[in-house]
Amino acid sequence: MLLLLIMIMMMAAGGAAAGGPEVHSLRGIWRLGNGNGSLSLRGEVPGCVHTALLRRGLIQDPYNRFNDVLYRWISLDNWTYSRTFKTPFDVRKWQKVNLVFEGVDTVAHILLNNVTLGRTNNMFNRYSFDITSMIKEVNFIQVHFISAISYAAEQSRCHKAYSVPPACPPPVQKGECHANFIRKEQCSFSWDWGPSFPTQGIWKDVRIEAYNHYHLIYFSLTPFFGKAQQWSLEIESIFNVASSKPIAGLATVNIPKLQTEQTYSVKLQPGEGSIVLLINISKNSTVETWWPNGHGKQIGYNVTTTFIMEGGYQIEKISKAYFRTVELVQEPIPGSPGLSFYFKINGQPVFLKGSNWIPADSFQDRVTYDTLSGLLWLLLKSAADANMNALRIWGGGIYEQDDFYDICDELGIMIWQDFMFACALYPTNQDYLESVRAEVSHQVRRLKSHPSVVLWSGNNENEAAIASNWFSIPHADREVYIKDYVMLYVKNIREIVLAEDKSRPFVVSSPTNGLESIKEGWLSENPYDTHYGDTHFYDYSSDCWNWSVYPRTRFASEYGFQSWPSFSTLEKVSSAVDWSYTSNFSLHRQHHENGNDQMLQQIGYHFKLPLTTDPIKKFKDTIYLTQVMQAQCVKTETEFYRSSRSEIIKGEGHTMGALYWQLNDIWQAPSWSSLEYGGKWKLLHYFAQNFFSPLLPVAYEDNGVLYIYGISDFHTDHKLTLKVIVNSWSSLEPVCTLAKDGVTVKAQSAFSIYKESINALLERCRNCTRKSCVVSFYLVGEDGLQSPMNHHFLSSLKDAVGLEKTQLSATVSQQDDVYIFDLQTTAIAPFVTLDVGNIKGRFSDNGFLMLERKKVVIFYPWEPTSVEELEKSFTLTSLMDVA
């Protein structure tokens, strides 16, 4: 090996091309023109046509008022990006020159110096074109786009054997048809929470890569924990090899902190050559594992991998290795039919707490990543700050940018990664399958080093779409679609994933019955069966405070309720004429059938609707009530799922995940989100901070008995005191209090720690009726450990007796980098909400029940502000202000 090393180093030193590859990005300003040449402007790359037109002042903000429909012409036109560039190196020095597009959106014909390089038709693919023979000193590149709408319609027309539904989205979505016929962000054709903006553009980096002999294109690190209780690391490197003969060399891997260094003889085959190295970590080293948020640290180790190949140059790759294992456990449960469905991280069962992620903007070039101020960071940090440890990247959007996964690695947010297929059937002709295979292979290779990614999932709701016959397919034709389903997700996607990544589980769909779906031929009769797999559950007509309507499922991967974003968020894209719940604008923004009425119905179960005659106040009050309702509904449902963690009741239970729909917004509109467009926290997100707390007491009533459960995500048992306080609505002084000492809250479990009949409680706390009193409770330990305060309403708040209009006031002061809001009240105030308009930041608490005269709330700004600015924008609202 030493002799080989000396020979290789001599050859490398003597070779003309000992230097590394030349990589030259073509990002920056291009020319952009429309189909008939009537528009010509500067366009940024990465970017898209809409943002280019907006930057040049040729259109208004596409999100303003009704512009999604008014600007439909942009997506119907065929646009061309072009530019001239000088080759920044001597072409004769290089064996191979490639033009690489990391992302083209979507259907394009690419020419260099008027010679066709190729065509693209998949937004999620990486495209590389050999330009060795045609690159000159000065070059002209053109990317001719075809309208995604026209292309999808044409593909559907050409698929003559049978239809592939759905043809079009529901009219309420104001969207485009045949999204399933184009490999593009599916929700860009509209969704029930988002607009239709089928963009065109070069949405990721484009560059020239010149090299001799070989060039590294993919590099991944995968940890394994073996039977001998030893960690190993699989390092896979995939190269483009220009040589016609195999290339020998040496690879050295060094992990200083783990006292591990190993050297290997390696050989690259012509074409796409790969090298797989298996590094056994020194047994003398203690490996610190990567843990999800709330379960431990997110430790990573610096790894230096060096390749010295004959005739070539040295490649040094510095990367981070994270050590963690993941298992998806599906096994029989005593006392319950079916199978469990839960994740083990590093051998520990972990309850997944979190939400579902959608694209953060219709125009991806507006989604910035700057540490501490970029949109991605703010949204993901907000998830972690609300005690979330998991997000599901939903299959109707995009595979997120690299920065997204890096942040999740750093914050300990586990990712359930869907492949980009959603709520539709898909074609399986040869060209389509080839494109999908390339897409899946590229994305798995790109993402598999991230410890945050814990699961691959084939699609969103497509097993359910066939099982529940969403598209009214005649029984006689069903087999054709089942065959297509198995062909796409099992024989292609699953096969590639299992070949590329043996370190994490794969499920074919969500919701699915997991192993049971496989047993039933990959399509179960009822994918929503609570005894298997995961479920999606929505019910807008039942009273959401009634826990008995919710499924006692193994894993709740989607559930939720809508609300409106705050007035300050809507104000930016609307006019005064729009500020009414029944305005054309409010109807236009609601893309979910009967959504606005469903919210009012749900509010009406427990709250009085605003009666004010002031139209703008009425709109603001209604927005506030939708957020209160949503927060309370999702709280009730999530607490039910967390309470169902440890028990089996009537054969159901052992719930091990609660991911509500949805975390974030794509624009300013009513939706299921807890974070508004731009990142402002809705009341739901403040509630999530509490209902996802690692230690939480939860109350529910059953047959007139009040039960309080102690829920813990901690890895050890805790002996605590449960404090129960009963207040009458008419007084800030408690009617009665109870302290139950010596309560053991077991590690990683949910069990009843207190029960009392409501009648006994009312008897004990004299002068109390269901309508006149409210129950509050929390857990506290001697070591300063304390749960959030939780509440149980004994009646609807619209029926509450004794609630008075209160004098709420606040003073604002600055303390270092944060601002202190000192609140005072003269009476009990439900759902006290602080708002500072468009000033970016979040409060420490919000939407709370104020039971004491004073409360301190901290404001964490995301950008510089001042006491004066905060005072100017500040509003304080409680439920009694909208009655």
N, C-alpha and C positions, 0 to 999 in steps of 0.2 A: 504494500500500500504506500510506503514511504517513497519507493522508487517511482511508482505511478504519479505520486504527488509532485515529485521533482520534475519528471518529464512534462507533466501538464503545465506546471508553472513556467517552465522554460518555453514551451510552445506558446503559451498565452503572452509571455513577455515579448517573444519574437514576432508575434503576429501583428499585421498592420492594423487589425481592428481590436486591439486589446481593450480599447475604451468601451464603455457601456453603450446601450442603444441611444439614439436621438429621439426624444419624444417632444413633439411640438403641438400645443393646443391651438385649435382654430376658434376658440370661444372669443366673443367680442361682437363688434358691429358687422353685420351683413346687410345686403340689400334685400328688400322684401317687396314683392309685387303681386298683384292679384291676377286673375285669369285673363282678363281682356287688356291688361296694361294700363287701366285708367288710374290705378293707385300705385305709387312707388314711394317707399319710405325706408328709413333705417330700422333694422330689426335686431334685437339682441339675441345672442346664442350663448348659453341656453336660454330659451324663451319660447313664446308662442305668439301667434298673430294678434290675439286680443290685447295682450299687454303691450305689444309694439304700437298698435293703433292708439291705445290709451296714453302711452308715454309721449307720443307725438301730438296729442290733443285732437286726434281725428275722431275719437268717440269719447263719451263720458264713462264714468265707472260702470262696467257691465252689470254690477250688482245694484245699481240705482233703480229704484221703482220698478218699471216694467221692461227694463232693457234686455232681460234675458230673451224676451220674445221679439223686441224691436231689432236686436242685433243678430237675429237668426241668419241673416244674409252672409255674415262673416264665415260661418261654418259651411255654408252651401257653396261658397266660391272655392276655386282651386288656386292655392298660393304657391309662390316660388321664393325660396331663399337662395341667394347667390353671393359669391365674393371672389375677389382675386387675392392670391397670396403668393409671396416669394418663398421658394424652398430655402430654409435656413441652414442647409448643409450641402456638401458635395455628394450628389446622388451616386456617383461612380464608386464611392467608398463602401456602399452597402449592398449586400446580397438581396435584401428584402425590404420593401417599403409598403406599409399597410395604411389605409385610411380607416380609422375605427370610430364608429358611432356608438356611444354608450346607450343612447335612447333616441329613437325617431318616432314622432307622434303624428301619424301612424303610417299612412299609405303613401309611399313616395318612390319616385324614379330619380336615381342619383347619377349625375354625369360629371366627369372630370375632363377638362379640355375637349368638350363635346363628344366624348366617348362614354357610352353607358357602362357604369360600374355594376349596377344591379338595382333591385327593387326591394322595398321594405313593406311589410304589412303587419308588424307586430310591435306594439309600443313597449313590450316588456322584454324584448330581445336585445342582444348586443350584436352589432353588425360590423364585420371586418372585411374590407375589400383590398385585394392585392393591386397596388398601383405602381409596382416597380418599373414596368415597361412604359408607363405613360406620364409619369411625373416629369415636369420640366423645371427650368429656373423660375419662370413665372407661370402660375396656374389659375385656371378659372373653374370654380366648382359650382354646380347647380343642384338644388334639391327641389324637384317639382312635386308638390303635394296634390293629392286628389281628395276632395271632400270626403270625410269619413262617413257622412250621411249617405252620399251617393254610392260609395263603395259598398257599404253594408246592404243597401237596397239591391244593388246589382248582384252581390253574392247570394242573397236570399232568392232572387229571381232565377239564378242559375242552378239552384238546388231543386231540381224538378221532381225528383223521385217521391218526396213527401215533404210536408211543411215541418219547420222546426220552431215551435212556439216558445215564448209569446211573440207575436208579430210587432205589437206596439205597446207602449206603457199606457196606463189608464189616462184618460183625457185630463184629469185633475193635475197630473204631473207636467203637462205642457211640454212633453218630451219628443224625442225622435224614435224612429222604428228600427228594428233588426239589430240592436246592439250586440246580440249573441253571434252575429256573423262577422264581427271584427274583433281582433285581439287588441282591445283598447279598454281603458278604464270604463267599466260598464255604466257607472253612475254619471259619466259625462254626457250620456243621452237622457238624463234626468233620473230622479229617484223620489221617494215619498218624503224626503227631507232636503232635496237639493235641485238646483236648476239644470237646464240642458245647455251645456257649452262644449260641444264636440270640437275641441281645439285642434289646431295644426301647428307643428313647430318642431324644432330640434330641441328636445326638452332636457337632454343631458349633455355631457361633454362630447366634443368631436375633436379628434387629434390625428396627427401623423406619427407613426412609429417606424423608425428605420433601424434595422439590426443585421448582424451577421450571425450565422450559425443557429442561434436560438434566442428566444425571448419569453420571459415569464408572463403568463396571462392570468392564471388563477393560483391562489395560494391559500391553504386552509389548515387550521389546527383543530384536531378533534381529540378530546380526552376520553380515556377508558379506564375503568377500575376493574382489575382482573380478579379471578378467583383466589389468587395468592395474596389478596389484600395489598396489591401494588398498583400505583398509577402508571399509566403509559400515555404517550402522546403520539397520535398519528398525524404526520405532516404530509400533506398532499400538495404537490406542485405540478401545474400543467403548463407546458411550454408549446409555443409555436417553433417548430424545428425546420430551419431553411435547408439544412444539409440533406443530401440524398442518402447519406450513410449514417448508421448509429454513431452517437457521440458519447465517449466515456468521460468520466470525471469523478470528482469527490464532492461529497456534501458533508458539512460539519454543522452540528446543532449545539448551541451553548445556552444553558439556562443557569446563570451564575447563582441566583438565590436558592436554587435547588441542587447545587453542586453536581450538575449534570452536563457532561460534554461528550458527544459521540461523533465519530467520523465514519462515513459509509462510502464504498465504491458504488457508483451509479452509472446508468446508461440511458441515454435518450434515444428513442426511436424516431425516424423521420415522420413528418406530418404533425399531428398533435401528440407530443410525447409527454408521458406523466411519470413522476417519481414519487413513490410512497415510502416514507421512512417511519419506522416504529421506534420511538425512543422510550426506553424504560427509565422511569425516574428513580434516582438513587434512593435506596431504602433508608439511608442515613438521614434523609431530609424529611422534615414534616411539611406535608402539602396542606396549605390552607385552602379550603374550598370556597367556591362562589355560592352565595346564598341569595334567595329572593328578599326583597325589601321586608324588614321586620323579623327576619329569621337569622340574620347574621351579616357578615361583611361581604363586600363584592371584591375579593382579592384577585388580582391578576399578576402574572409573572412575565417579565421581559424575556423574549426568546430571540436569539440571533441565529439565523440560518444562512450559511455561506455555501455557494456553489462555485467550484472552480472546474471548468470543463475544458477539454482539449481544444486548442485552436480558437478558443473564445476568450471571454472576459470573465471577471469575477462578479457574481451577483450576491449582494448582501441584503437580506430581508430582515428587518427588525419588526417584530410583532408582539402581541400580547397573548399569552395562553391563560385560559381560565379552566379550573378543574371543577367539574360538577357532573353528577349523573342524573338522568331523568328516566323514570319508568311510568307508564300509564297502566295502572293496576285494574284489571277486569277479572274478578274471581267471585265464586259463590259467597253469599252472606248468610250466616245462620238466621233462620226465621224469616227469610225473604226470598221470594222467587227472583230469578234474574241474576245480574252480576253487578259488582261494584264498578265505579268509574271514577278513579282519582289519581292524582299525580304524587309520586314520591320523588323528592329532590334530595340527593345524597343519602338515600335510604330512609328519609323522614317523610311521612305523609304531610302534604301542605294543602291547606284550603286556599283555593284561588279566589282572591278578592279583587274586583276591578270592573272593567267596562269594555266596550267595543270601540275600536278606532276606525274613523272614516278619513278620506283625504281632507287635509286642513284648508284647502282652497281649490277652486276649479282650475286655477292657473298655478301650476306647481312652481314656477319661477318666483312666485310671491311668498313661498314657504321658506323662510330664512332659518339658517342655523348660525347663531353667534352665541357663544357661551353666555349665559345669564340674561340675554336680551332677545335672542331669536325666538320666533314663534314656536318652533319644535321644542326647544328647551323649556319654554314657559308651560306648554301644554303637558309635557311629560313630567316635569317637576311638580306641576299641580296634581297629577295623578299620584305621584309618590307622596306628596304632602297630605293627600286624603287617605293615607294608609293603604293604597292599592299596591298589589304585588303582581298584577297580571293585566294584560290587554290582549284582546283578540283583534288581529288585523283582518278586517272583514273582506270577503272575497269579491266585492263589487267595486273595489277601489284600485289601489296600486300596491305593488311591492314597494315598501317605503325606501327612501334614500339611505345610504350607508350611515349618515349621521344619526338617524333615528335609532338604529340598532345599537350604535356606540353609546348613545345616551341611556338606553334601556340597560345595557351591560353595566354602566356606571351606577345607575339608580336602583338596580335590582328588580326591574320590571320584567316578568316572564312574558314571552310572546307566544300566543297561539296564532300560527301563521296559516291563513287560508291561501289556497291558490285562487287566481282571479277568475272565478266562475260563480255567478250568483243568480238565483231566482229565475232560471231559464233552462231550456234544453239547448244542446249545442250540436253542431254538425260534426261528422267524423270522417269527412273525405280525406284522402291521402295528404294533400297539401296542408290542410288545416292541422292534421295530426303531427306532421313534420314540424310545423311552426311551433306547436305547443310543446313538442318534445325538446326543441332547442331552448324554448323559454324556461321550461322547468329545470333543465340541466343547468342553464346559466344562473337561475335564481338560487338553486340549492348550493351550487359551488360558491356563489357570492356570499351567502348568508350563513352557511353551516358552522363557521368558526365562532358565531356569537352564542355565548352561554344563555343569553336571554331567550333565544328561540328554543322552546321546549316541545313544540308539536307542529307537525305539518298536517294540514287538513285539505282534502281535495276540492271542496266546493262549499258554497253557502246555500243550504235549503233545497238542493236539487234532488236529493233522495226523497225528501218530503213532497216535492212538487210532483214526482211520479206516483209515489205511494198514495197521496191524497187527491191525485188527478186534478191539479190546479187548472190544467189547460184543456179539460173536457175531451180527452183522447178516447175514441171508441175502443172498447175492450179488445176488439179484433186486431187493432193496430199497436197495442201496448208493447208487444214483443220487440218491435223495431226499435222503440225508444229505450227499452231496457238493455238491448244489445249495444246500442250507441253509448249508453251510460257506462256499462262495464268496459267497453272498448276505450273510452276516453279516460276515465278516472282510475280504472284498475289495471288494464293491460298496458296503458301508456304512462300516465302520471305516477301511479303507485310503483310501477316497475322501475322507473328512473329514480325516484326518490330512494327506494330501498337499495338500489345499486350505488347511488352516490353518497348516501348517508346512513350508516348503520348505528348511529349514536342516539337517535331520538325516535319516538313513536310517530305513526302515521294513521290518521283516520280518513275514511273516504269522503265523509260529508259532515255537516253540522246543521241540524241535529241528526244524530245517528244512534243506532242501537249497538254500535261497536261490533264486538265479536258476534253478537246475535244477528246483526245485519249481514255479516260475512256468511254465517251459517245459512241464512235465507237467500243466498245467491247475490249478495251485495246490496240488495234492496229489501228492507224489512217491510212487513205489512203496515206497521205503525211506528215510524221513527220517533214519535213523541212518547213512546212507552216509558213511564217513570221508573221502571225496573231495570232499565239498561241505558248506557250512554248518556248523552246530554239532551236537554230540551230547550226549545224556544217557546215562550209563553206570553201571549198578549190577551188582555180582556179589558175593554174600555167601558163596558156597560155595567158590570158588577161594581158594588161598593168596594173600593180598594183598601179600606180599613179592615175589611173582613178577611182575615188570614186563611179561612177555610176554602177560599176560591183558588188558592195557589197550589200547584202540583208539588207533592213531596218527592222531588226528583233526585236523581243521583248527582246531577250537575246542571245548574241553570246558566246556560251560555248566552241567552238573550232574554230580556224582559224589560218592560219600561212603560212610561207614560210621557205624553207631550207637555211642553209648556212654551210660553213665548219668551224671547230674549228681552232684556231690560230696555226701557225706553231710550236710553242713551245710545244703545247699539242700533236700534231701528232708526233713530232720528237721522243718522248719517246717510241713509239711503232712501229717505222718504220726504214728503212735503206735508205741510200742516193739514191738507185735505185728506191725507191718508190716516190720520191719527184717531181711528175709531176701529173697534173690534169687527165691525160689519162693513168697513170700507172696501172698495174694489181692491186696494192694495193688500188688505188683510186677507181677503179671499184668494188673491193671486199668489201670495206667499205660502199659503197652506196647501201642500201637495199631497196630503193624506185625506182621503175621502171622509167627509163629516168631522174632520179633526177639530175644528173650532167648536162645534156643538158638543162633541164628546168631552172636551175640557170643561165646558160650562156645566154639563150634566154631572161630571165627577166633582166639581166644586160644590154644586148644589146639594150633594149628599150631606155635607158637613159645614158649609159656610154660607153666609148670606151674600148674594150677588150685589154689586154696587148699585145704589139707588140715586146717586148724585146726578144733577141735571147738567153739570159742567162736563162737556164732551171729552176734553183732554184729560181731566181728572178721572173720568170714568174709564178711559182707555188705560191709563197708568194703573188704576186700582185693579182692573181686570188682569193686566199683565202680572201684577204682584200676586193676585190670587191663583193664577195658573202656576206660578213658581212655588207657592206654598203647597198647593195641591200636589204637584209633581213630587216635591221633596218628601211630603208625608206618605204618598203612595209607594214610592220606591223604597223608602225607609221601612215601611211595613212589610213589603215583599222580601227585601234583603234580610231583615231580621228573622223572618220566617225561615229562609234558606239556611242562615247561620245557626238558628236554633235546632234545625233538623240534622245537624252534623253527626250526632252520636247515637241516635235512637232509630229503631225500626218500629213504626206504628202501622198496623194493618198491612204489613208486608212492604211498606215504603219507607224511604229515609236514607240515612248515611249520605246526605247531600254534602258534596266536597268542592263546590265552586259556585260563585255568584258573580257573573259578569253582566251588569245591566247594559241596556241599549240606551244611549250611546254616550261616549265621552265628549266628543267635540263636534263643532259645526263647520259646514263648508261655506255657508253664507248666513246673512242675517234673516232668520225666518223661524217660525214655530217648528220645534223638533223635539226629539226625545233626549237631547244632550244635557249634560250638566255644566259644560263650558261653552260659553257663547263664542261666536266667530271673533277671533282676535284674542280669546283666552279669558275673558271676564268670567268669574265664578257665578253661576246661578245658585239659588238657595240649595238646590239638590247637592251641589258639590260640597257645600259647607256641611250638609247633613251626612254626606258620605264619609267625611273626615271622622264623624262620630260612629256611624253604623258599621264602618270597617275598622274601628279601633281594635287593637290586639286583645284588649280586655273590655268586655261589654256585658252589662245586665240587660235582658230583654224581657218585656212583659207581654202576656196575651191572656185573653179570657176564654174560658171554655165552660159552658153550662153554669155560668154564674160564679165560677171560681177564677181568681186571679193567680196566675203562675208567673214567677220570675225565674228565668234561666240565667246561669252564669256561663258566658262564652269566653274561651281563652285560646289564643294562638301561641301562647308561650310554650316553651319546651319543658318547663317544670311546673309542678303544682304550686298553688299559692293559698295560704290561709288568710282570709280577708274578713272584713266586716261589711255586711249589707245594710245600708241606711235607706229607710223608706220614709218619705215625708208626704203628708197630705195637707194641701192648701185649699182654703175656700177661695173661689174666684174673687171674692170681695175684699180680701185682706192680704197684706204682705206678711202677716204673722202666721206661721204654720198652725193648723188645727191640732195635729198630732204628729209625733215622730216615733220611729221604731228603729232600734239598732240590733241586728242579729249578728253576734260575734261567732268566730270560729267556723266561718263558712269556707269549705275547701273547694276552690275552683280548680278542677283537674287540668293538667296540661293538654293542650290540643283537643278540647272537647266542648260539649254543650250539654249541660244537665240542669234539671230543676233544682233551685236552691231555696225556693220559698213558695208557699201556696197558702191562700186564705180566701174564703168566700167573700164576695163583694158585700153581701149583707153584714157579715161579721166585721168587715173593715169599716163600713159606714156606721155600724153600731159602736165600734171602738172609738171612732173619731166623731164624737157627737156633733150635732148640727150639720152633718154632711148628708147630701143626697147625691145621686149620680150627676145631676145637672149643676150642682153648686160647688163641686170639689174636683180636684185633679191630683193624681198620684205622681210623685217624682222619686227617683231612687238611683243610687250609685254604689259602687264597690270601692272600699278603701283599705290599704294595708299599712302596717306600722312603718314599713320602709319608704313611705312616701308614694308608693304605687297607688294610682287612682284611676278609675274608669271615668268616661264622660258621664255627666248627669243625663238620665233618660226619663221619659214621661209616659204615662198611660192616661189617655182621656177616657173618662167614664161616660161621656155623652158627646154628641156632635157639638162643635163650638157654636153653631147657630142656635142651639138650645141651651147654651150655658147661662146660668143664672148668677148675677152678681158682678159680671164683668163691667167695668166702668171705663169711660173715656179717660185716658191718662195724660198727665203732663210729662212728656218725655223730653229730656234735654241732654246736650252733650257739649263738652269743652274739648278742644284739640290742642295737643302740645307735642313738641318734638323731643325725642330721646335717642341720641346717636343717629342710626340710619332708619329708625322706624318712628311711627307717629302713634301717640296714645290718645284714645277717645275715652274720656270719662263720662259714663252715662248715668243719668238719674231718672227715676220714675216715681210717680205718686201712687201708682196702683199696679197690680199685676198686668203685664203686657205680653200677649201671645205673639209669636212670630215677629219679633223686633228685627227690623232690617235696616242696615246702614248701607248707603250708596254714595259713591263719590263720582258719579257720572262717567266721564271718559278718562279719568286719571287712572293709569294702569297700576294695578297692584291687587292685593287681597287682604281681607281681614282675618284675624285669628279665629273669629266665631261670627256667625250671622244667622238670622232667622230663628233666634232662640226665644225660649219662654223666660221672660224676666220676672223672677219671683222675689228678688231683693231690691232694696232702694237703689243700690249702686252696683255698677259693673264696669270693669275695665276691658276694652277691646283694643287690640293692637292692629295697626295698618302697616303691612309690608309693601312698600312701593316697588314697582318694577322699573321705574324711571324717575329721574329727579323731580321732586315736587316741593311744596312748602305748606306751612300751616295756613297761610292766606288762601292759596289755591284750593286746599282741601275744604276750608270753611265755606268758600264760595260755591263749591260743587255739592256740598254735603246735604243729603236728605235723610230723614229718620222716619220710618213708617212702622206702625204695628197694626194688628188686625182691627183694632177699634177705630183706626183712622179711615178704614174703607167701608165700615158697616153703614 
